[in-house]
Amino acid sequence: MSLTLWLKKIGDKDMPAFRKTASEVSAAASNPGAGAEVLGKLILQDPALTARVLKVCNSAFYNSSGKSITTISRAVLILGVDTVRSLCVSLALVEVLLIGKRQDRVLADLGRSLHAAMQARAMAIAIKEPQAEEVFIAALLYRVGYMVFWCFSEEEGVALDAMLRPGQDDSLAEKAVLGFSLAQLTQALVDDWKLSPILFDIFRGRRHGGPAECVLKGWEFAKLVEMGWSDPAVRDYVGKMATRLKIDPVTVGVNLAKVAREAKIAAVQFGSPICASVIPVPDGPAEQDANLFTAYSVGETESTASFLTTAPTPGRMANPDVLLGCLRDLTKLATAGHLSVMFQVVLKGIQEGLGFDRAVFAAMVPGTEQVQGRTAVGLIPPANVESFKFTIRRQMADSMSRSMEQGLVIENLKDPTKRGAVVPDSLLNFVKGVPFLFSPVQLNGRVVGCYYCDCLNTGREISPSMVEGFTHLIQQMNALLTRAAVAKATASTP
């Protein structure tokens, strides 16, 4: 069939309900005077769509208050016209695609589309783009032609599938089998069904400007991250986004991971656990996402200081301005409830602000007496953060155990008038007999980890001002951790 016949087939036979829903919902939502009322009435005309919209609106992702939303009018009032419109388009698309053929190709593309759409919307919100929901719909439908082809193709799909090879230009095979590319089919659907003005511009080469940039960046990341969260291409993307948004790379990375986790949940809520399975998220709990991005480095920006450094240079001198900036960052993060990033900020304060060569944060292993290194700066191979570990001995057989039990700061300095610290056997190869500072970290009076720092790389002495700065920084951290925990709990409480 020609491209024109494919358009007619999809619109009249395969997806008339989606075409009707998408066009009518978009028209209703764009009504400047009565968009909410018109949209509500339109949804209510379809009992199945009404039920699905209410189900998703009451999910934790969309309804953080926990108060039940029982009517479409209330859903529109609480979530807004644009959000409900994007929900309708998403649900209508998922419903159609889940009943088609070639589910392997369709669901992989649908999962990637949903992930890209949520990343694009998050970027739009970050740059204060008012068309955030328009961006979501545009990114969701960016490959709609590919999805509907695989969903409804017959012999053409079998023939094209046999022609496709990894690493080749798919459009050449598509044109050989169909006479047109699936990108052209997508563009034709967008134009004919008037699905998205943003996609209309993108397909005509107008790719600059906030909305289009968000769509393309969302898709770029959704494809890159499938190679793995630690892939160099992902790291490069995060660094560029940090520069674009004028915030530190750790915050960018954590936010990207957060959106990916939300996309995985949304895919299930939209009715497709299989789509959720193709959305990559970092291993481990969300609280550890920041550890993926500890190798980044950016300079001071207009909005905030860089939280981390990469490959620290031995012999870095103290910088009071950096230390002051870290203290300010800690206060901001605590107020926002961002606990995980706070631990990284303290490492920067210890190394760049106070001038220590090496600094380690170690955490209590839940349910045990084990203390295990989690993240560090300034370590030179063969040393690594995993080698920093010890067991708390309640008989206080060593200085670290006593410190963790009693909340004491250890100042193991070259002072002949004071007894040196007793280091656990498991830390002897790490410490190597050099002077160091050590302090437990407490949350609501409970020890959750510790910080260690020294000047092993350069052999510099630890000055009184370094001791004073370290003690003050940890005191601030202990006080602000409690504030951060309260803020986080408040934000998640209905």
N, C-alpha and C positions, 0 to 999 in steps of 0.2 A: 504493500500500500504506500501511497505517497504521504508526505507529511500532512497534507490537507485532509486526506482520508483518515489518518491516524487521529487527528484532532477531533474529527466528527465522531469516530468510533468511541474514543475515550469520553467525550462530552455527552454523547447521546445514549450510549449503551453501558459503558463501564463505570463512569463516575458522575452520573447526573446529580446525585444527591450531594456529593462534595462540592461540585461546581455551584449548585444552587445555594448551599449553606455558606460557602466562602464569599460569594459575591453579595448575598443579601446581608450577611453579618457585617461585612465591611461597609456596605452602604448605610446600614442602620447606625453603626457606631460613629460614622462620620457626620451624622445629622447634628448640626451645631446647636439646634434648639431643644431637641427631644431625643438625643441619642440613647440615653439610658432607658427611657420608656419604650422606644421602638425596639431596641435590642432585646429587652426583657420579653416583650410580646412575641417576638420572632422565635426566641428559644422555646417558649412555652408551647408553641405550635407543634413541636417535636418532642413527645414524651420521653423517648429514649435519650435524646440529647439533653433534655432537662435533667434526667436522672444522673447522667454521666457528669454534667457540669457541677451539680450539687455534690456528688461524691468527691470529685477532685477539689472543689472549693473547701471542703471540710477536712482535707488532708493537712498534716502538720506543716507541709511546705508552704501552702497558700494561706492557711488559717492558724497563725501562731498563737492567737488569743485562746484557742480551744473552745470558744463559744460557738455553739452549733448554728450553722447557716441553713435554714430550712426553706427559703424562698429565693427565686431567681432575683427578685427586686433587691433583696438584702445582699445577695452576692455581688450585684452590680454596685450597690452603695458602698460596700466595704472594700471590695477589691478594685473597683473602678471599671469604667467602660472598656478601656483598652485591654486590660488584663483579661476580662471575661471574653472579649472578642478573640484574643490570641488562644485562649483555652478552647473556644468553640472550633476554631480552624484546626488546632492540633488534634482534638478528639475526633473530628470528622475525618481527617486524613488518616489517623491511626485505624479507625474503624474500617475504612475501605481497604487499606493495605493488608490488614491482618487476614483477609479472606481470599487473597489472591494467590497466584502461583509463585514459584521460585522464591520461597520464603527465605532461603539462605542469603540471596542477594538483596531482597527487599528489606528484610529486617536489619541487616548490617547497615544499609544506607539510612534506614529510618532512625536507628540508634545514633549514628553519627550525625544525622541532621538535627536531632533533638539536642545532642550535646553542643553542637556548633551554635544552635539558636540560643541556648542558655548562656554560653560564653559570650556571644555577641551582645545579648541584652545586658549582661553584667558590665561589659565594657562601655556600652552606651550610658548606663547609669553612672559609671565612674567618671566619664567626661561630661556629665550633665547634659546629655543629648535628650531633648524632650520626646523624641519618637522612639523610645526604648521598646515598646511593644510592637511597633511597626518593624523595627529591626529584628525582633524575635521571629515574626511571621516571615520576613524576607529570608532569613537564614534557614528557617525550617523548610521553606519551599525552594531553596537554592538548587536542589537536584530533583525536583518533583518529576521531571520528565523521565529520569532514570528509573525512579521507583515505580511509576505507573506502567512504564514499558515492561519491566520484568514481572510486574504483577499481572498484566493482562495479555502479554504476548503469547502467541501459539507457536507455529513452526518457525517464525522469525526469531523468537527467543532461543529456541534450540540451536538454530543455525549460528546465531551470533555468539552464543555461549561456547560453541565449538571453535570459533575463530579467535577468541580472546586469549592472549598469552601474557604472562607477567613480564613487565618491563617494556612492553610495546605501547605504541600510541593507540588507545582504544578507539579513538574517533575514526581512524582509518578503517578498522574492521567494521565499525558501525555503518560507515558510509558505503562500504563494499556490500554489506548484507541488506541494508535498509534504504540506501540512497540519501540518507541524512544522518546527522549525528544526534545522540541523545541530548547533547547540550542545545542543539537547535530545537528539539522537541520541547525541552524545558522552556526556552525563550518563547516559543509559539504558544504554549499553554499559559504562560504568565501574561502575554499580550492579549490573547483571545479571551481569557477569563478575568482579566484585570485584577490579578491576584495581589500585586505589590508594586507600587510606584518606585520603591527603592530598587527592586530587581529590574524593573524597566530601564532605569538609569544605568545600572551596572552592566546589563547586557548590551548597552549601546556605548560602552566605553567610558561612561561618566563614573569613575571609580573613586574619585576624591570627595572629600567632605565627610562629616561625621557618620551619618547612617551607613553609607556604602562601606566606609572603612571598617566599621564595627562588624558588618556582615562578613567581609572578606577575612578579617583578622580572626573572627570566631571560627570560621571554617579552616583557616590555616592551622590554628592550634589543635582543633579536633582531629585533624589528619596527622599532624606531627606527633602528638602524644601517643598515638597508637604504636609508635616505635619504642615507647618506654619513657617513663617520667625522668629517667636519668640520661636519656639520649642527649648528645651535644646540641642537636638541633632544637630541642626543647629548651635547653639552657640558654641558647642564643636568643630564642623568642622571648623568654622571660626578661633577659637583659635589655632587649630593645623596648619591650613594653614598659619596663621600669623607667627608661629614659622618656618614652612617650607620655606616660602618666605623671612623671615627676615624683615618683615614690620609690622606696627601696625595693630591690628584687625579692627579698624574703616575703614582704607583704603581697607583692604581685603573685609569687608562686603559691603562697598559702591560699590566696583568693581563687586562683585557677583550680587548685585542688578542691576547694570547698564547692565551687560551682560544678565540678565534675561529679562529686558525690551527690549533689542535689539533682543533677541530671539523671543519675542512675536511679534515684528514688522516684523521680517524676516519670521515668519510663515505665516503671511498675504501676504507678498510679494511673497512667494513661492506658493501661491494659496490656502491656507487652514486656514480661520479664525477659524474653529472649533479646529484645532491644537493649535492655539494661545490661545484659551480659557482655555486649560489645563496647560498652563505654568504659575506658580504662581509668582506674582510680589508684592512688598510691597504696602500697602495701602498708599494713599496720593501721593503728587508730589515727584519727584526724589530728590529735594533739601532737603527733610526731611529724606532720607534714613539713613544718619549718626546717627540719633537719635535711630535707632534700636540697635546700637552696643555700646551704652554709658556705658554698664556694664562690658566691657572687660578690662583686664589689662595684659600687657606684660612688661618685662623689657627692658632696652636699647638693641638695636640690632646693628649689624654692619652697617646697612644702614641708619637708622633713629631712632628717639626717639619715645617712645610710646606716642600717643596723649591723651589717656584717662586713667583714673584709675577706679577701681571698689571698691565700699563700702569704701570710704575714712576713715582713722583712725582719730578720733578727736585728736587735739593737734599736728598735723603735723607741723614740723618746716620748716622755709623758706630754700630754696635750690637754691642759685644763679646759679648753673650749669644747673638746670632744667629750670629756667627762661630763661637763655641764649639759651638753646636748643629750647625752645618754640618760641623765637623770630626768630631763624634760620628756624624753621619749617614753621612759618607764611610766611616768605619770599619765601620759596620754593613753598608753596601751592598757594600763590598769583601769582607767575610767571606762574604756571601751570593752573591757573584759577579755582582752587578748593575752591569755596567760603564756601560751607557748612561745610567742615571739619575745616576751620579756626576758627569758633565759638567755636568748641570743644577744640581746642588748647589753646585758651585764658582762658577757664575754668581751664585747667590743670595748666597754668602759674599762675593764681590767687591762686589756692589752694596749689599745690606742690611747685611752684617757690617762692611765696610770703608768704605762711604760713597761709592763711585764712582757717577757718573751713568750711564755706559754700559759695558757689558762684552760681549765677543764671544768665542765659541769657534769656531775654524776648524779644519778637519780636512784632512789630506793626502788628495788625490784618488788612489786606488789606481793604481799603475802610472805615475804622472806626477810632475812636480816642482811641481804646482799646489797651492796652499793656498786653500781655499774656506770662507767663513763658513757655519756650520751653524745656529747658534742664538744668540740675543742677548737682552739686557734693556736697557731704557732708551733704545732708538733712537726718535728723533722723526722722523716723515715730513718730507721725502722719503727720508731715509736708510733703508736696509734691509739685512738681513744678507747678501743675495747680493752687495751691492756691496763687501763686504770680501773681496778676493781678490788674490793676487799669486803670482808664479812665483819659486821659489828659484833664485838665480843662483849657481852654484858658484864663480864668480870673486869672490864676496863683494862685489858691487858696492853693496849696500845693507845697512843695519843688520839688517833682518828676516832676510835670507838668512844673514848671519853668525851671528845668534842661533840659527836653525834648524840650522845646521851644527855649531855649537860648544856648543849647549845653554846659552846665556847669557841672563840676564835683562836687558832693556833698560830703563833708567831715563831716559827723555827728559824731563828736568825743566828748569825755568827757573834754570839754574845757569851764570853767565858763565864759570866756571872750567873747564867741561866742554864738549866739542864736542857739538852736537846730533845726534840720530839722523838718518841718511839714510833717508828713507821711499821705498819703491818708487812709481813713477809711478802705478800702478793704485790706490794707497791715498791719494793726496794729497787727493782730494775728500772722502774719508771722515774722515781725520785732521784736516784743516783747520788744520794748524799748531799744535795745542794740545799741552801736555805729556801724556804717556801712559806706561803701563807695558806691557811685552810679555814673554811667556815661552813657550818651547816646552814641550810636554807629551810625556813619554817613557813608553813601555811596554817593559820589558825592555831599556832602553838605546836603543830605536829611537824616533825622533821620529814621533808620530802626529798631531800638531796643535799648536795654540797658543792662548793667551789674550791678549786685548788689553783694556785699560780706560782710561778717561779721565774728565774732568769737564767735557766740552764744554757740557753743558746749562746749568750754573750758573756756570762760569768759576772755580770754587774751585781753590785750589792743592792739589797733592798733597803731603800731609804725610809726614814721615819714618815715622810710625807706619803710614800707609797702605802705604808701600813695604815696610816690614818685614812687615806682615800679608800682603800679596800674595805676597811671596817665600816665606813660611812655608806659605801655603795651597797654592801650586803644588808645593812640595817634598813636602808630605803627599800631594797628588794623585798625583805621580809614583811615590811609594813604594807607595801603596795600589792603584794600577792593576795593578801586578805581582801583588799579593796577589789582587785580584779576578779576574785572568786565570787564575791557578792554581785558585782556587775554582770558577770556571766550568768549566774543563777537567776538574777532578776530578768535578764533578757529572754531566758528560756522558760520562765514561769508564766502560765496563762494569766 
